[in-house]
Amino acid sequence: MKNFASYIRNVPDFPVKGIQFKDITTLLKNGELFAEAVDRMYEPFREEEIDKIVGIEARGFILGSALAYKLNCGFIPIRKPGKL
């Protein structure tokens, strides 16, 4: 079982000083690793009857939609106020 945190890049002081941005593109660009991450998110819910997955902008769109696909359910993106 992989430690996914080691595949997530930390970007210090982004977008402002004092914030440590978690860049998941380093995980996403590895197809095998991305698939394993989605499979591990799926596992606790595989026997559940789930209608929708809600994902919060923007990383939640990527991970949430992949999980919704795996669970064969709908996906609802939640955006920041004022965004389409």
C-alpha positions in Angstrom: 0.0 0.0 0.0 1.5 3.3 -1.1 1.8 6.4 1.0 0.2 8.9 -1.4 1.4 11.9 0.6 5.0 11.2 -0.6 3.7 11.7 -4.2 2.1 15.1 -3.5 4.4 18.1 -4.1 4.4 20.9 -1.5 4.8 24.4 -2.9 5.6 26.8 -0.1 4.2 30.3 0.0 1.7 29.8 -2.8 -0.5 31.5 -3.6 0.5 33.8 -0.7 3.2 33.7 2.0 2.5 31.2 4.7 0.3 28.9 2.6 1.7 25.5 1.6 0.0 24.5 -1.7 -0.5 20.8 -2.2 0.2 20.0 -5.9 -1.6 16.7 -6.8 -0.4 16.9 -10.4 2.6 14.9 -9.4 0.3 12.1 -8.4 -2.1 12.5 -11.3 0.6 12.2 -14.0 1.3 8.7 -12.9 -1.5 6.6 -14.4 -0.9 3.5 -12.2 -0.7 5.6 -9.0 -3.8 7.7 -9.9 -5.7 4.5 -10.5 -4.6 3.1 -7.2 -5.7 6.3 -5.4 -9.1 6.1 -7.0 -9.4 2.4 -6.2 -8.6 3.1 -2.5 -11.2 5.9 -2.3 -13.7 3.5 -3.9 -13.1 0.5 -1.7 -15.1 1.7 1.4 -18.1 2.6 -0.7 -18.2 -0.2 -3.3 -21.2 -2.0 -1.6 -23.1 1.2 -1.0 -25.9 2.6 -3.2 -24.6 6.1 -3.9 -26.6 8.4 -6.1 -24.1 11.4 -6.3 -20.6 12.4 -5.4 -20.0 16.1 -4.6 -16.6 17.5 -5.5 -15.3 20.9 -4.3 -13.4 23.1 -6.8 -10.8 22.3 -8.2 -9.1 19.1 -7.0 -12.4 17.7 -5.9 -13.6 17.9 -9.6 -10.7 15.6 -10.6 -10.9 13.1 -7.8 -14.7 13.3 -7.3 -15.5 12.7 -10.9 -13.2 9.7 -11.1 -14.8 8.2 -7.9 -18.3 8.9 -9.3 -17.3 7.0 -12.5 -16.0 4.1 -10.5 -19.2 4.0 -8.4 -21.4 4.4 -11.5 -23.2 7.5 -10.0 -23.6 11.1 -10.8 -21.2 13.9 -10.0 -22.0 17.4 -8.7 -19.3 20.0 -8.9 -19.4 22.7 -6.2 -17.8 26.0 -7.3 -16.6 29.1 -5.5 -19.2 31.9 -5.3 -19.5 33.9 -8.5 -18.2 31.2 -10.8 -20.1 29.4 -13.5 
